[in-house]
Amino acid sequence: MLGYVISAKFSTKCFKSGDHLVIDGEATAILPTLTLDELHSAD
């Protein structure tokens, strides 16, 4: 362990679509590592 923690915080907002209701909320994920993957195009 390197002595630090990487966390990602997510949030949502409240909206209604027909009979479905999404309520404002938050979540936090603790990540063991943080890396950036390269995106490959399908040429």
C-alpha positions in Angstrom: 0.0 0.0 0.0 1.3 3.4 -0.9 -0.4 5.3 1.9 -3.1 7.1 -0.1 -6.6 6.4 -1.2 -8.2 7.2 -4.5 -11.9 7.9 -4.4 -14.5 8.8 -7.1 -17.7 10.6 -6.2 -20.8 10.3 -8.3 -24.0 12.3 -8.1 -27.5 12.1 -9.6 -30.3 14.6 -9.9 -34.0 14.1 -9.6 -36.2 13.7 -12.7 -39.4 12.0 -13.7 -40.1 10.2 -16.9 -43.6 8.6 -17.1 -43.9 6.3 -14.0 -40.2 6.3 -13.3 -38.7 8.6 -10.7 -35.0 9.1 -10.1 -34.1 10.8 -6.9 -31.0 13.0 -6.2 -28.2 11.0 -4.5 -24.5 10.5 -4.2 -22.1 7.5 -4.1 -18.4 7.2 -3.4 -16.2 4.4 -4.7 -12.8 3.6 -3.2 -10.4 2.6 -5.9 -7.3 0.5 -5.4 -5.6 2.1 -8.4 -6.2 4.7 -11.0 -5.1 4.2 -14.6 -6.1 5.7 -17.9 -6.7 3.1 -20.7 -6.1 4.1 -24.3 -9.2 4.1 -26.5 -8.8 2.1 -29.7 -10.9 3.1 -32.8 -12.4 0.3 -35.0 -10.9 1.5 -38.3 
